[in-house]
């Protein structure tokens, strides 16, 4: 099928879901050559993938990835994911994980190796003093004890095995990076996706529904930032109950003054780690504090830990101010030591 799909893409036409799914199935099962796979991905990106093509890629990647068997209710789990590969700003999705864990939500992240696009948070946490010595924990026990799990998926997983050589040669953002971020091997029902294209928020919300995510919130700052920003408005889309609800959000809607996004920039992962340590110690206020509690508030809201966004923001604020975040962080640090 991949040769037929390439011919269609050469004409600048979109593939149907079935055509795209069959092509990706061939790639992720090793039935296509590297030349075929690379040509297919390059043509797809040149055209810009459609909703059906993106959905097909995600479903295919998930179908070929072994599901992690957890004894926990996946409605209590959340994925906080940035679909951008830029690390110029604070890793708000990592802080979302820590605050959600402090509120008894389970966050489980994964990657294939240290060069995986999902491994940024591993590096930041290690610089915060958490030492991941062993990834062979019982994941259910890990989540029950600390509400946060970080694991390596096997290099033998078909998705990794048959796309590694292809991905390493691409110097541009591509659909394989997106698939890697959205494998969802533990089938979390709740998700917060940050993307850097406000115009695509509704598109990806529809993709979330098609990919069988139960409750997903999409956020993209108007400055093309993959999180809820504080300088301009942010495009938000909620995908749940087979519907998409979209709107613009501004900090003043929740009685928070607008700030400066420049305050949210970091020099490197060490800088991000130090800011987060200061935040955990309740030494950070201003734009950083406001941006953190707003983003975490949205995560708590979409996962039903809060009945409204305002309630979610208040819960995130209390989690920091009352020391619950520090308590959880110390618990996580002790668990991995």
C-alpha positions in Angstrom: 0.0 0.0 0.0 2.8 2.4 0.7 3.8 2.7 -3.0 0.2 3.5 -3.9 0.1 6.1 -1.0 3.3 7.7 -2.3 1.8 8.1 -5.8 -1.3 9.8 -4.3 0.9 12.1 -2.2 3.0 13.0 -5.3 -0.2 14.4 -6.8 -0.6 16.6 -3.7 -3.8 14.8 -2.7 -4.8 13.7 0.8 -5.0 10.0 1.7 -8.1 8.5 3.2 -7.9 7.2 6.7 -7.7 3.6 5.4 -5.0 4.4 2.9 -2.9 6.2 5.5 -3.5 3.6 8.1 -2.3 0.8 5.8 0.8 2.8 4.8 1.7 3.5 8.5 1.0 -0.2 9.4 3.6 -1.2 6.8 6.1 1.3 8.2 5.6 0.4 11.9 5.7 -3.3 11.2 9.0 -3.1 9.1 7.4 -4.1 5.8 8.5 -1.0 4.0 12.0 0.0 3.2 13.8 3.0 4.7 13.6 4.7 1.3 9.9 4.1 1.0 9.2 5.2 4.6 11.3 8.4 4.3 9.7 9.3 1.0 6.3 8.8 2.4 6.9 10.9 5.5 8.6 13.7 3.5 5.8 13.9 1.0 3.2 13.9 3.8 5.0 16.8 5.6 5.4 18.8 2.4 1.7 18.6 1.8 0.8 19.1 5.5 -0.9 16.0 7.0 -4.7 16.1 7.2 -6.8 15.1 10.3 -7.4 11.7 8.8 -3.7 11.1 8.1 -2.7 12.2 11.5 -5.4 10.1 13.2 -4.3 7.1 11.1 -0.7 7.5 12.2 -1.6 7.7 15.9 -3.9 4.7 15.8 -1.3 2.7 13.9 1.4 3.6 16.3 -0.8 2.7 19.3 -1.9 -0.6 17.7 1.7 -1.8 17.4 2.8 -0.7 20.9 2.4 -3.1 23.8 -0.1 -1.8 26.4 1.2 -1.5 29.9 -1.0 -3.5 32.2 -2.0 -1.4 35.2 -4.4 -2.3 38.0 -5.4 1.3 38.4 -8.5 3.0 37.1 -7.2 4.9 34.0 -9.8 7.6 34.7 -7.5 8.7 37.5 -4.6 9.1 35.1 -3.5 12.2 33.0 -1.0 12.8 30.3 0.5 16.3 30.2 2.2 16.5 26.8 3.9 19.3 24.8 3.6 18.5 21.1 6.4 21.0 20.5 10.1 20.0 20.5 11.3 23.5 21.5 12.7 23.8 25.0 13.1 27.5 25.1 10.5 27.9 27.9 9.8 26.3 31.2 8.6 22.7 31.0 5.0 23.4 32.2 3.9 19.9 31.4 6.4 18.5 33.9 5.2 20.9 36.6 1.6 19.9 35.7 2.7 16.3 36.4 4.1 17.2 39.8 1.1 19.3 40.9 -1.4 16.6 39.6 0.5 14.0 41.5 0.2 16.1 44.6 -3.6 16.1 44.0 -3.8 12.3 43.8 -3.8 12.1 40.0 -1.5 9.5 38.4 0.9 10.7 35.7 3.0 8.1 33.9 5.6 9.1 31.3 7.7 7.0 28.9 10.5 7.2 26.4 12.6 4.8 24.4 16.1 6.3 25.1 17.8 9.5 26.2 17.3 10.9 22.7 13.6 10.4 22.7 11.4 13.5 22.4 9.6 12.5 25.7 12.8 12.5 27.7 13.3 16.2 28.5 11.5 15.8 31.8 13.8 12.9 32.8 16.8 15.2 32.5 15.2 18.1 34.4 14.1 15.9 37.2 17.6 14.4 37.5 19.0 17.9 37.8 16.4 18.4 40.6 18.0 15.6 42.5 15.8 12.6 41.5 17.9 9.6 40.5 16.2 7.2 38.2 18.4 4.1 39.0 15.9 1.4 38.0 13.1 1.4 35.6 11.9 -2.1 36.5 9.3 -1.1 39.1 5.8 -2.5 39.3 4.2 0.5 37.7 0.9 0.1 39.6 2.8 0.1 42.8 4.8 3.1 41.7 1.7 5.1 40.9 -0.1 4.0 44.1 2.8 5.2 46.2 3.9 8.4 44.5 1.4 9.0 41.7 4.2 9.5 39.2 6.0 7.0 37.1 8.8 7.4 34.5 9.6 4.4 32.4 11.6 3.3 29.3 9.8 1.4 26.6 11.7 -1.5 25.0 13.9 -0.9 22.0 12.1 -4.0 20.6 8.8 -2.1 20.3 8.0 -2.1 16.6 7.5 1.7 16.5 11.0 2.4 17.8 12.7 -0.5 16.0 11.3 0.4 12.5 11.4 4.2 12.8 14.7 5.0 14.5 16.8 5.1 11.4 14.2 7.2 9.6 13.7 9.7 12.4 17.4 10.4 13.0 17.8 11.7 9.4 14.9 14.2 9.5 16.0 17.7 10.5 12.4 19.0 10.6 9.4 18.4 12.8 7.4 15.4 11.5 4.5 13.1 12.1 6.8 10.4 13.6 7.7 12.8 16.5 4.0 13.3 17.1 3.3 9.6 17.1 6.0 9.0 19.6 4.5 11.6 22.0 1.0 10.1 21.7 1.6 6.4 21.9 -0.3 6.4 25.2 0.7 2.8 26.1 -1.2 2.9 29.4 -4.4 4.3 27.9 -4.8 7.4 30.2 -8.3 8.8 29.8 -7.4 12.4 30.5 -4.9 14.6 28.6 -3.6 18.1 28.3 -1.9 18.7 25.0 0.1 21.9 24.4 0.7 22.8 20.8 2.5 25.8 19.2 -0.1 26.6 16.5 -3.3 28.4 17.6 -4.9 27.8 14.3 -4.6 24.0 14.8 -6.2 23.7 18.2 -9.6 22.6 17.0 -8.0 20.2 14.4 -6.0 18.4 17.1 -9.0 18.4 19.4 -10.9 16.4 16.7 -7.9 14.1 16.3 -8.0 13.5 20.1 -11.6 12.4 19.8 -10.9 10.2 16.8 -8.0 8.6 18.7 -10.3 7.6 21.6 -9.0 10.0 24.2 -11.9 10.6 26.6 -11.1 14.0 28.0 -8.5 16.1 26.3 -7.7 19.8 26.6 -5.7 21.6 23.9 -3.9 24.9 24.6 -1.9 27.1 22.3 -0.8 30.7 23.2 -1.3 33.3 20.5 2.5 33.8 20.6 2.7 30.2 19.2 3.5 28.8 22.6 2.6 25.2 23.6 1.1 26.1 26.9 -1.3 28.7 28.4 0.5 31.9 28.2 0.2 35.1 30.3 1.1 37.8 27.8 -1.6 37.3 25.1 -4.7 35.2 24.9 -4.6 31.4 24.5 -6.7 29.3 22.2 -8.3 26.5 24.2 -10.2 23.5 22.9 -11.9 20.9 25.1 -12.6 17.5 23.5 -15.0 15.3 25.5 -18.4 13.5 25.0 -17.6 13.4 21.3 -17.8 17.2 21.0 -15.2 20.0 20.7 -15.7 23.3 22.7 -13.3 26.0 21.8 -12.7 29.5 23.2 -10.0 32.1 23.9 -8.6 32.4 27.4 -7.1 35.4 29.1 -5.5 35.6 32.6 -7.8 38.4 33.6 -10.8 36.0 33.2 -9.6 34.4 36.5 -8.5 37.7 38.2 -4.8 37.2 37.3 -2.9 40.1 35.7 -1.2 39.6 32.4 2.5 39.1 32.6 5.6 38.9 30.3 6.4 35.6 28.5 10.0 36.6 28.6 10.0 35.7 32.3 9.1 32.2 31.4 12.2 31.6 29.2 15.0 29.4 30.4 18.7 29.1 29.5 18.9 25.4 29.8 17.6 22.4 31.7 19.6 23.3 34.8 18.0 26.7 34.8 14.5 25.1 34.5 15.4 22.7 37.4 16.5 25.5 39.7 13.3 27.5 39.0 11.2 24.5 39.8 13.1 23.8 43.0 12.5 27.4 44.1 8.8 27.1 43.1 8.5 23.9 45.2 10.0 25.8 48.1 7.4 28.6 47.6 10.1 31.2 46.7 8.6 32.1 43.2 5.9 34.6 42.6 5.0 36.8 39.6 4.6 35.7 36.0 6.2 32.2 36.6 3.9 31.4 39.6 0.8 32.7 37.7 1.6 30.7 34.5 2.3 27.5 36.6 -1.0 27.6 38.5 -3.0 28.5 35.4 -1.6 25.6 33.4 -2.0 23.2 36.3 -5.5 24.5 36.9 -6.5 23.5 33.4 -5.0 20.0 33.9 -6.9 19.6 37.2 -10.1 20.8 35.5 -10.0 18.5 32.5 -9.2 15.5 34.6 -12.2 16.3 36.9 -10.1 16.9 40.0 -11.7 20.3 40.0 -15.3 21.3 38.9 -14.2 24.4 37.2 -11.0 26.2 35.9 -11.2 28.7 38.8 -11.4 25.8 41.3 -8.5 24.1 39.5 -6.3 27.2 39.7 -7.2 27.6 43.4 -6.3 24.0 44.1 -2.9 24.4 42.3 -2.2 27.5 44.3 -3.0 25.9 47.6 -0.9 22.8 46.6 2.2 25.1 46.3 1.5 27.6 49.1 0.5 24.9 51.7 3.6 22.8 51.0 1.7 19.8 49.5 3.8 20.0 46.3 7.0 20.0 48.4 5.8 17.0 50.3 5.0 15.1 47.2 8.3 16.0 45.6 10.3 14.8 48.6 8.2 11.6 48.5 9.1 11.1 44.9 12.8 11.9 45.5 12.9 9.4 48.4 11.1 6.7 46.4 13.7 6.8 43.6 16.7 7.1 45.9 
